[in-house]
Amino acid sequence: MVVAKRLFIQVLFLLSLLVIVAEVWGATTRRRKTTTKTLKKRIRKSTTTTTAKPTTTGPKTESPNRYCRNYNRIKKNVLDTALHEDFIIGKRASTTELLDVRDRPFGTYNKKGFRLYFDSFDKVEYVRAVEACLYRKLQLLALDTPEEINDSYFGNRSLEYDLVHIYDKEPDMEFLWTSAVPCSKSDPLNKATNSCSSVTWCSNNVETRLNYSLNLDQLSRPYCMIYRRSTKQLAPMNCSFKALFLCESACSKPKCPSQNECRKDESLFEVIGGKTYLKKDHENRGVWELTNYGFFYYLGEKLVNWKENWMTCCSLGLKPLALTDWLMFHFDRPNSPLQGVVYWSAMTRAGCPLHFENCLHNASQSLSIDIICGIRKGGSCVAVSIRDPISKEVFGTSMAVKTTVCASKLLLGCQGTEKTFEIRNDASNCDLPECAGLPDCIMEDEFSVKQPLRVLLAPWRFGKWHTCCDNSILELKDEYGTWDEAYKRCCSIGMDLLSVHNPAKQYCLGNPYNNWYTNQAGYLPFRTEAWTAGRDIEACRGQLRWCTGYLNDYLKNDLTWKKGHDPRFANNSCVYIDFGDPVGPSLALADCSIKKQIICEAPMGVSFKSAMHYYPCMRNFRVKESDAKKIWNTGDLSRTNYAAKRMIQCLAEHIGLVYNSTKINEHVYLQMMSRMFYPLNAIDSMENSIQDQIAWLSSFEALHGEKKILNFKVDMKNDVLDDYYATHFDRAAEMIIKLYECRGIKKMNDETFAFDFLVCLLQSKEMDRFWKVYDFKFERASVIPADHELNSKCFAFYNFLKNTSLCIPPNYLHTLNDSGPLLTLGPINIKRFNTSSFTACLERRGSLPYAETKQEFEMIYFYIRSVAPTLTIIWDQGYYDKFYNKFMWCRSDFGPSSPIAQIPIPVAVNATTKQDFVMLVSLPGAKPNLHAVAATEQLKYQTDVFCRFQKYVVNECLANERAKKWEY
């Protein structure tokens, strides 16, 4: 097999050599055909500058300046003799550029300001510079505008701004060929002094007055001129001199709308309560972003083309997004609203292929990003997006900028110096199942640990827990309240009010013991009336919806209601569930101010909620777990039965993508798009590809020079970066556009509408493996610990340990005596490892210190004090046992259900808190002391800890030589 592969590679190599030889032979032996082509002159508007800068006058209509005869002769010769295949159009791959058999001067396209130039690596004579530009359908550099003359690239510190010539020396960069010739029609040659103070740019027949004189005594015609970077002046030069050159397009300014066309449409707004809002008929959903630079960004959810984007922005009293460093600095963050979605910017190159401009903005605003992707692939308008945070580490920036066809439908992006209108936070759009006007949902930090995931501490202290219907359900201890009070109470512990999403859930709540899932044995002991998450809102009376942190939908029509209660007559009503109804748990309406029992629920286990929904959906519709996981992990819907279709419908409704059975929530979809994550697992192979190309090109070093090869590495990496960003940019745009195509699919069956919708989405290759690139880290997570910990006095933390495989080197441990405990030599730095005091030791297979005897307690205490005299010592978990009237250890090196996990504390505890859950600490002091205190932020995340280890853990570490060691 290896031999066959090697032979195959050799055959390919020989064939490529034959192709190159044939190309070279054809290029040197073919006969030139004479062609006649009309040369169209580019007319530029006249430009004037101050006396300190060159001044430019408009082009003349009469015959060209006589000094341009040389330039015109070269141009005519190229146009008369060149074949179609002689011309090079657009940017090419670096390898193709280097190995061009037509012997064109080697170079690459580079951005300087908002313009693109072809930048040569080779130093050539004047005639070859002119020809090289013409063969690319460009023209030799004409510094006929103040913007170009003042560009930092053309100064004497050019190397600081030039990655292409980064390995060159200052003298190598001093000279640039230009299309200028001395003197002009308005400033002819002074024969007495043989000098003049003007030039004519032969590439466009534009005249420029200079504030210095050109002396032609030492030269004879034809006159050629170079630009000296050190002096920022033009100078005559012998045409056989070899210098670098730049090519540019014949135009100098893209086609932009005028400022007069950008007007605010006052008819779109209305003033309510002293604030300006968009009228309801013109509601444009979006979000405002306040910057640190004195202006606002408005990111809309409206799909528009580039022209519609600036017109809509202007009608709102704004302008399109200026693509500048400010925009990049503001949005270059992990939680950026630009993450994963594509917005239009104000930038375009329309009518001027290689020059870009932020239309309707100050042209002097800078953009230091090196790559504008997609230039070689067409499209004149520029869009922007933020890619995954990892790309910033690899490429230095996470912003993707790409040229796109101006007629494409992308998202609205605007900016302005002020908020021109307020966004309606109330759900005045009653077509969406979103709750508004609710109490603030605030989770109390003291109830939980937050790192690395938030998890509820000592859940048993809140009330009676029930595990059923794929949820952890909490019956609060004799707590009653209004709907608002119940909503806030559940939020405070990271839970939601009970919701009844479908009849299967309602049946399960009444018959948990008979539920088909075997782990749900038991029954709900309460027979009471309790609030659910269902209600209508003031702005949309009569439309009942679930108000939870994860379910965005209306109440379904097939739910069971209490006799005499009709959901159609809801009017500022809240929904409760009557567990005492003989028919079964039934829903009913009540005034929201009435007090009822509070029952909270959350998905079982500590994880991100969206990642957990498929479990209840799978069980409700009796889908095999193997089939459900296959759909989840692969996105393969090609062989899906009816039950799986219902499962997918259920899943789409839980995450809010589909509501009311047959409607798509585009707002939720765009939020999901902003959480898409493109793993850069191809980076290694990309880097290897670059290195392979560099190694291959090193064989040309003798021919092309060492500096070119070094410079060429930068160009190749830019090519790879261009392709990488362009690919993922297009993917994001495709996924947005695909949404709007799929929302119009015909409804064959309401029960499987979401399935049909997702099938439509997945028909696009860009939507393939949707869930694999979805970043759950931005989702709200469930905070409920494992089932066996819900009613336990002790806590295991197993659900959110970051790393439990680290091995303990024995030289990091101290043995107090021959049979005594093993402790770390020093405390573990909590902040450094981004962990909590509860988990730092568990992640290293140890535990926080504890003691079984008073002598052992004092021995541990005095050792820690000898190492860290001012440290607050954090001991293992503890709780007050009301039955035995004493404090108990929770030994975290054993599971909470183990008989030896809970043992008495052998010393007195100074209880400074009446809370059931406490932290056991020793304050600095010469005498041993132990206090039971509340779990504060400082103790949980800022206080370093000592760890205790079992001997068998150390022995296993010694026996495993390959185990990864840990450090303090």
N, C-alpha and C positions, 0 to 999 in steps of 0.2 A: 504493500500500500504506500509506504514511504517513497519507494523507488518510482512508482507511478506518478505520485504527486510531484516529485522532483522533475521528472521528464516533462510533465504538463507545464510546469513553470518555465523550463528551458525553451519549450516550443513557443510559449507566449512571448518570451524575451526576443527570440529570433524574428518572430513576426513583427514585433514593434520596431526592431532595427530596420527591417525591410521597408516598413512604412515611412520611417524617417528618411532613409536614403532616397526613396522615391520622391518624397516631398522636396528634399534639397535639390535633386536632379531636375525636377520639374520647375522649380523656382529659378534655376540658373539657365535653363535651356529653352523655356517657352518663349514664344514670339509675342511681343507686345502688340496689342491692338490699339489703333488710334481712335480716340473718342473725343467728341467735342461736347463740352458741358458749359453751361452759362454760370458765371460766378455772380451770386447774389450778394450784394453788399448789406451788411448789418448796420442799420442806422441807430445810433445811440443819442439819447438826449444830452444836451450840453450840461456840463457840471462846472461849477466855480468853487474855488477854495480861497482861503486867506493867503496873504502874501508869503506866509511861512511855509505854505504847501504849494505843490504844483497846481496850476489852474488849467482846466480843460475846456475847450470850445467844441461846438458841435461839428459833425462831419460836413465836408464840403460837397456840393452837388456836381462841381466840374470834375475834370479828369484827375486821377490820383496824383499825389505829390511825386515829383520826378525822382526823389530819393527812394521811393518804394519800388523802383523798377526791378531791383534784385529780388525782393520778396515776391513780387507778382510773377516774375519769371519762374521762380521755384514752384510756386503754386500752380501756374499754368502747366508746367511740365508734368507735375503729379496728376492733375486732372485729365490731361490729354493722353497719358500713357498707362495709367493704372487700370488693372482689371478689378472686377467686383470683389474677388477673393483677397485682394491686397489690403482691403480696409479692415480695421479692427473696431468693432462696435461694442461698447460697454466694458465692464470689468470682467476679467478672466481669472481662472485659477492660477495660482502662482507658478505651478510647474509648467503650465502651458505658456505662460508669459516668458519664463526663462528659456525655454527650449524652442521658441518660435523660429522655424527654419527660414523665415523671411528676413532674418537679421535686423529686426527692429530694435532700437535702443531699449534696454530692459528697465522696467519701472513698475510703479503701482499707484493706485488711486489713494489719495489721502485727504482728510478733512482739515481745512484750515478755516477756523470760524464756522460759518454756516455754508461754506463753499467746498466743492470737491475739485481737486486738481489731479492731473496725471503727473506724478513726480518721478523724474528719471533717477536711476542709479548710475547710469553711464554718463561720462563727460564726452561730449561730441562737438563737431564743428557746427557752425550756424546753419548750414544747408541741411544737415541731418536732423537738427532740432525742428526746423520748420516742417520737413517731410514727415517726421515721426508724429507730429501733432495732426497734420492733414490726413495721414493714414488712419488716425483714430477719429476722424471727422470732428476734430477740435481745432483750436488755433493757439499759436504761440502766445505766451503771457503778454498781456497788455495792462500795465499798472495805471489805468486811466481813471480810477475812482479813489477818493480819499480813504474809503474803508480798506482797500487793498494796500495802499501805501502805508497806512498806520497799523496794519496787521503785525502782531508780534513775530510772526514767522519770517517776515522780510527785514527784521532788524539784525543787529550784530550779535544778539543772544539767541540766534535761531535754533541752536542745538538743544536748548532747554525745552523747546516746543515741538521737536521733530523726532518721532520714534523711528522713522525710516532711516535717517542718517545718524542714528545714535552713536555708532562706532566711528564716524568720520571725525576729522579734526577741523578746527576753525578755518584754516586755509582752504580745505577741500570745499567748504560751503560758501566761500566768499562771493563767487560770481554766478549769475543766472543770465542765460540768454533771454532777450525780450524781442518783441516784434516792432520795437521803435526804430526810427531813423532820425537823425538830427534835422532840425529846422522844419518849417511849415509854410503854408501859403501866406498866413498872416504875419509870420516872422521869418522872412527869407534869410539866406546866408549873407552875412556882412562880409563882402569880399576884401575889405580893407583889413579887417582883423581875422578873417577866415573863421568866424564863430557865429553862434546864434544862441538864443535862450528859449528854445522850444523843441518839441519833438512831434513827430506824426506816428501814430500807432498803425502800422500797415495792416494789421489783422482786421481793423474796423474803420480805418481812415479817419480817426479821431485825433484832433490836435490838443496838445497840453503845453501850457506855458510854464516855464521853470523859473525858480528864484535864484538860479545860478547859470553860468555860461558854459557852453560846450565848445571847446577849441579843437578844430579839425586839422591843425597844421601838420601833425605827424602822420596822418592817414590819407589814403587815397580811396577813391570809390572802387567797389561798392562799400558803403558804410554799414556796419553792423554795430549793435549796441548791447552792452551787458548792464546788469544792475548790480551794484556793489552793496552788500549787506552792511558792511562796517560804516559806510558813510550815508546810506540810504539815498544814493544818487545814481543817475544814469551816466555812463561813460562810453565814448566810441571805442571800438575794439576791432582788431583784424579779424575777418570772418573765418580764418582758419584756426583761431584760438579754440581750445576745447573747454567747455563749461557745462555745468548742469542746466537743466531747463524744466519748465513747467508748461503743461498744456491746460487750457480752460475752454469752456464752451463759448460760443459766440455771443450768448446773452449774458446779462449781468444782474438781472432781477426777475424773479418769478412773477406770474400773474396773480395779483391779490385784489380783493375787493377794496374799494376806497373807504376812508373813514366816514364819508358822508352816507355810505350805505349801512353803517352800523348804528341803528337807532333803537331806542327802547320803545316798546309798544305799551303805552299806559293802559290800553283797554283790556289787557290781560289780568290786571290786578284789582283788588278790592281792599279797603281798609276796614278792619274789624277790631274794636277795642284799642285803637291807636296803633295797630300793627298792620303791615301790608302783607297780604296773602295772594297767591294765585287764585283766580276764580275757579270754581269747581269744575267747570267745563274744560279748563285748560290745566288741570292738575298734572304736574310733571314730577313724578316721584324721584327722590334723590336724597343726597346728604351733603351738608356743608362741612368743609374742612378749613378751620382757622390755622393760618401759618404764622411763623415767627418773623415773616418778612413784610408784614403790613398789608396783606391782602388775603382774600378768601378763594378757595376752590369750591366749585359746585359740580358734583359727580352725579349725573342723571341716569335713569334707567330706560331712557328713551333711545330707540334704535334709529340712527340718522346717517345720511351720507355726509361727506365732508362739507359741502356747501350748506346743507340743512343744519349742520352743527354750528357754524359761525352765525348763520341767520337766527337760529333759535337762541343762542347765547346773547346776541345783540338785542333781540326782542325782550330778553329778561333783564336788560341793563348791564350785561356782562360782555366779556370777550372770550374767544376760544382759548383753551389751555396753551400758554406759551411754553414751548419746550426749551427749558433753561436749566441751569445748575440748581436754581431754587426749587424747581419742581422735583428734580432728582433727589436733593437733600431731604425734602419734606416727606416724600413717599418711600424712600429707601429704608423701610423698616418691616419687620416680620408681620405685623398686624395691619399692613397698609390696605385701604379699601381698593387700591389698584391691583392687589395681588390676584393674579390668575385671570383678570378680565382686561379687555382692550378698549381704550378710549381714544377718540380723535384729539389731535393737537391742532394748534394754529399753523403748524409748519407745512410748507408745500414747496415743490420744485416745478410746479405746472408752468409749461412754456419755457422752462430754463433748466434743462436736464441735470446739470451738475451744480447748481446753486440753490440753496435752501433759504427760506425766510419765514419767520413767525409773522404771519399776516395780521394786521391791525395792532401790532405791538412795536415797541422800540427795537429797531434792528440791531442795536449794540449789545443787547443782552446776550450773555455767553452760554455756551453749552460745551463742557469739557469732555463729554462722553466721546469715546474714540470711534465707535461703530454705529452707523445707521444701516441697519440690515435691509436686505431685499432690494438693493439698488439695481443689481443686475437682473432682477426678476420682473421689473416693470412696476407701474404704479407711481403716481406723482405726489400723493398726499401722505402725510406721516401720522402714524398712530403710536401710542405708548402704552406700556404695561409694566407691572412689576413681577419679576419671576421669583422663584423660590429663594429663600435666604441663603441656601448653600452656594448659589451661583456667585454671591458677593464674595465669599471666601475664595472661590476658585478664580473668578475673573476680575474681582475688584469692584464690581457694581452689579446690582440685581435689576437695574432698569433695562428694559428691552425697547428699542426704538426702531421702527420699520416703515419703509415706504409701502403703501397699499393703494390699490385702485380707488380713485376718489368716489366712485359710485357705490363702494361697499357700504353695508349697513353695520355701523359700530355704535358704541355707546356715547352719549352726549357728555362732553367735558368742557366746563367753562371756568373762568376766573374773573375776579373783580376786586376793587379796592374796598368794597363794603358788601354786606348782605343786602341784596335788593328786595328780598322777600323772605318771609318766614315759612318754614315747612310745617304743614299741619300734622301734629303728632296725634291728634284725635283721629279715630278711624272713621272719618266722614265718608270714605269710600266703603260702603257697606257690602260691596261685592267680595271683599277679602275677609277671611275669618280671623282677623287680628284683633286682640283685645287692647283697648286703650282706656285711659283714665283710671287705671288700677293703682292700688297702693304700691310704693316702692318695694321691690323684692330684695331684701338685704339679709344675707346669711351672717350670723354672728360668728366671728372668728374664734371666740373662746370655746365654741362647741366642737372644733375640728383641728386637725393637723392639715397644713396646706402644701407641704413639700414631700415628694414630688407631685403627688395628686392630693386634692382635698379629700379627707375621709372623716366621718363622724366619730368622735371619741366617746367611749362609754355610752353607747346608745340605750342601754337598759335603764338609764336614769330618767328617760323622757316618758315612758309608758309601756304598754304591752305591745309586743311585736308579733306579727303573723306573716308567715311566708306562704303566699298562695297566689294563683293567677299570674305567675311570672313577675310578681312584684313583692317588695317588702312593704307591708302595711303597718302603720303605727297608729294605735288608739291612744291618744294623749290622756294623761291621768285626770279624769274628771274635769276636762277643759271644755268650756262652751264659749261661743262668741258669735258676733255677726259675721257675715261672709267676708268682709274686709279684714276683720281680726283673724279669722281662720286662714285666710290667704297669707297674711303676713307671718302668722305663727309657723305654718309649714315652710315658708321661704326661709325663716330664720335658721332652720336646721337642714336646709338644702333639699327639701322635698316639695311635692306639689299636693294640692287637694286631690282627693280621689276622682278619677275620671272613668267613664264607661264608654269606651270607644266603639264597641260593637256588641251585638247580642251574645256572642261567645263569652266576652268578658263579664257581661251581666249575669249570665247563667253560672259562670264559675264562682262569682261572689256569693251566690246563694247555695252552691253545691261544691265547695272546695274539696270535700272528702271524696266525692264521686268523680272528681275531675280525672280525665284519662291520663294525665301526667303523674306518674307514681310518686314523685318527690313532693307532691302537694297534698299529702294526707293531712287531715285535720278539718276544723270548721271554725267559722268566725263566731266567737261567743257573744258578740254584742247584738242586741235586738233594739236598735235605736234609730233615730233620725239624725243624719249627719250631712254636712255640706259637701257638695261635689265641686269640681272646678268649672261647672257649667253656669253660664249666665248670658244675658244680653247686655249691651252697653248703651249708654244714654243716647249716643248719636244714631244708633241703629236698633231701635226698639223692636222687640219681637223676633230678632234673629239670635237664637241661642248658639253659643259657641263654647268650646273648651278653652279655658285660660290657664295654660300650663307652660312650663319652660321648654317643652319639646313637641307637644301636639297642637297643631294649628288647623282646626277643622270645626265644622258645624256639628251639632248633634244629629245623628242619623235618624231617619224616619222609622226604622224598624226596631227601635228600642221599646221596652215595656214601661208604660206610664201608670201611675197610681190612678185608680178609678176616680173620675171627676176632675182630673188634671189634663189639660190640653195644651201642648207646647205652642200652638198657634196663637194663643191668647196671652203670651208672655208680654209684659210691659214693665221694663226696668225690674225684671225678676231674676232670682237666683234659683239654681236647681239643687235639690237635696235628694238623698236616697233614703228610702224607708226600709230598713232591714226587718221591721216587724210586720210588713204586709204579708198576709197569708199566701198571696199569689207568688211571692218571692221578692227579692230586692227590687223595688220599683222606684221610678223617678217621679218627682213632683216639683211644683213651683211654690216659692214662698217669697215674701218681702225680704230683701237683702239685709234689713236691719234687725231681723229676728235672730235670737241666739240659738244655735244648735251645736251638737257635738262636733268636735274637730277630729277628723281622721285624715292622715297624710299617707302618701305612697311615693315610691320611687322604684326604678328598675333594680333588680337584685344585683349586688356586687359593685365594687368600685371600678368604674370604667366610663368611657365616653358614651353618652346616651344613644347617639346615632348608631354606634357600633353594636348596641345591645338590642335594638328593636326587633331584629329578625328572629330572636328566640321566641318571644310571645306570638309573633305573627306565624312562625313556623308551627308552633304547637296548636294554635287556634284552628288552623286549617289542616292539621295532621299531615304535615310534610316531613319526610324522613330527614333526619339531621344531616346525613351525607349529601342528600340532594340540595338541601338549603345551603350548606357550606360551599358546594360546587358553584352555585349561582352567585353567592356572595364573593367568592375569591376570584372567579373567572369572568363574571358578567355574561356567561354563555346562556342564552335564552332559547337556543335552537331546539332543544328537546325538553320542553317544559309542559307538564300536565296542568289540568285545570286547577288543582289544589295549589300548585306552585304559583300559578297566575294570581290566585287570590292572596297568597302570601306576599307577593310583590306589591299588589294593590295596597295591602295593609301596611307594608313597609314604607311605601311612598307617602301614605297618608300620615303616618307617625312622624316622619321628618318634615311634613308640611309642604312637600313638593306638589302633591295632589290633594285637593279638598273638594268637598261636596260631590265626591265620587268621580266627577268628570271635568274638573277644572284644574288648570295648571297655575300655580302661584309663581309667577315670574320673579317676584321679589325674592322669594326663598331660593329660587334657582340661581339667581345672580349671587346671592350670598354664598351658596354652595360653590359656585364657580370661583369666588374669591378665596376659597379655602382649598382649591386644587393645588396639589404639590407634585411637581415633576422631579422625581428622583434623578440625580445626576450619576446614575450608575454607569453611564457611558463615558464618564470623564477619563477614566484610566485608559480605556481603549482609544479615546480621542488623543490623549497625550502620547500614547505609544505610536499612533499613526503619524503624529507630528515628528517624533523622533526618528521614525523609519524614513520619512521623507528627507529629513535633514541628513541622515546618514547616507542615503542614496545620492543626494545632491552634492555631498562632499567630494564625490569623484569628479565634479566639474570645477573644483576649487582652483585648479591650475589655470583653467580657461577663463573663468570669470572673476577671479580675485577673492581673497579671503574676506574682505569687508562686505562684499555682496552676499556671501553665504551667511554671514552673521546678521546682516540686515534682513535677509530673506526669512530668517526664523520668525521675526516679528510679524512679517506679512502673512506667513503661513498660519500663525496662531490666530491672527485677525480673521483669516478666511474661515477657520474652524469655528471661531466665536460667532461670526456672521451666520454660518449655517445652523449652529446650535440655537441661537436666539430666534432666527427666522422660523425654524421648524416649530418650536414650542409656541411662538407668537401666533403662527397660523393655526395651530391646534386650538388655542384658546378662542380665537375669533370664530373658527369653524363650529365650536361647541355652542357658542352664543347664537350664531345664525341658525344652527340646527334646531335649537329650541323653538324658534319662531316658525320654522317649517313644520315641526311635529305637533304644535298646538292645534293645528287645523285638521288633524286626522279625524276621520269619521268614527262616530261612537257605535261600535258593533255591539258592545255589551258593557253596561255601566259597571258591573262588578269587576271587569278586567280592563277598564279603561287605562289605568296606570300602567298595566303590563304592555298594552299596545303602544302607549306613549314612549315607554322606555325602549321597546323594540325599535321604534322609529329612531330614537336617539342613537341607539347602538348600531344602527345600520351605517352610520358614519364611522369611518376608520378612526377619526379623531376622537370619537367618544368611546372607543373600545377600552375595556378594563377601567370603567369609570371609578369604581370604588377603590381600586388599587392606587390611584393617584389623588384620593381625597384625604385631606389632612384633618384628622379628627381632633387635633390639639386645640382647634379654635372652637370646638363644640363644648357645651355645658356638660359636665360629667356628673354621674351619679356619685353620691357620697356614702352610700350604705355599705357597711362591711359585710363579710361573709356570714352565711346563715348561722353557723355555730357560735358567732361572736355577738349576735344581736342581743341575747339575754344573759351574756356572760359578764361577770365582774372584771374579767381580765381581757386584754386585747392582744392579738397576735401581729398585726400590721403586715401579714403575709401578702395582702393584695397589692401593695404598692412599694415593695422593696425594689430598689434600683439594681442592686448587684449583690447576690448572695454567694458568689463563687470565689471571692477574694480569699487568699490563703494568708495565715498569720505566721510570719517568720518567728521562730522561738527567741531570737535575739531582740525582738521588740517587746518581749514579755518579762514580767517580774514575778517570781514565786515568793510569796510571803513566808512560807515555811515548807517543810518536806511534804506535808499533806494539805497545806492551805491552798487558797485560790490563786489563780494566775491573773494578773492585771497588766494592762498596757503600761509601758514605762512612762508614758506621758499622755496628755489628753489629745483627742482627735479634734482637728479643726473643723467645726461644723460648716462655716461659711465656705471654706475652700472646696469641700466636697458637695456643696449644695444639697445638704440633707438635713434631717431634723435630729434632735437629741434622742428621740424614741427609736430611730431606725439606724443611726450611725453604727451601733454595735451589732445589731441584727444583720446588717449587710456584710459583716465580717464573721458571721457565724458565732457571735458571742452574745452578751447581754449587758445591760447596765449593771452596776454593782448591786449586790444584795448580800445579806448576812443571815446565817441560821442561828448564830449564838452571839451573845454580847461581846465575848472576847474577839470573835471574828470581825464584828462590826468595828470595834475600836482599832483592830490591826489594820483594816482597810482604810479607816479614816486617817490614822496617823501617817500611813504611807503616802496617801494622796496629798496631805498637808505638807509633807516634806518636799514634794515635787512642785505643788501649786498652792502656796499658802493663801492666796487671795481668791481662788476660784470657788464659785458656788458649786458644790458637788451635787450632781444629779444622780439619784439612785433609781433603782428599777421601779416599775409601776406599783401603785398601792391604792388601797381603798379601805373605807371604814365599814367593817362588818357590824351592822346594827344588831344582829341576832346574838353574836358572841361579845359584842361591845368592846371590840379591839380592832387595831389596824392590821392589815394583812399585806404581805408581799404578793405581787404577781410576777413570778419568775418567767421572764420572756424567753428564756432558753428552752422552755417547754411549751407545748400547746395549751391553750386555756382550759381544755377539757381534761388535762392530765391531773391525777390526784395530787401530785407533788408540785403543781404549778402555783398553788395558793397555800402559803405557810405563814404562821404568825411572825410579826416583827418583834425581835427580842429586846428592843430598847423602847423607852418612852418616846412618844411622838407629840410634839407641840403643834396642835391643830389650830392653824390661823384661818381656816375656812370651813364653812359648813357644807360645802359642795360634796356630793357623793364621789365625784372623780377628782383626784388630787395628784399633784406631783410631790414626790418625796425628795427633799433637798437638805443639805447641810450647809449652813452659812459659814463664812470665814470665822475662825476662832480657835483658840488653843484647846478647848475642851470639845469632845464629841457632842454633836447635837443633831437632831433630826426634826424637820418641820414638814407638815402637810400644807401645801400652798396651792393656789389656783394656777392653771397652766397658762402662763403669760407668753407673749410673743418673744420676749428676751430669753426665757427659759427654753422655749421650744426650738428656736432657730439661731440663737446667738451665743449660747453658753457651751463651751467645749466640754467633752465628756471623757471619762475613763471607762474602759470596758473590762468585763470579766469573761474568762474562757474556761470551758471544760477541757480536761486533759486529753480526751479522745479526739477533740477537734485539732489540737496541736499535733498529736500523733499522726492523724490523717494527712495533715499538711506536710509533715516530714516524709511520709511515705509517697507523696505525690510530687515528684520533682518538676513536673511540667505545669503545676498549678501557678496561676497568676498571683504574684505577691502584692501586698498593699503597703502603703506608706501613711505616715501621720499627715 
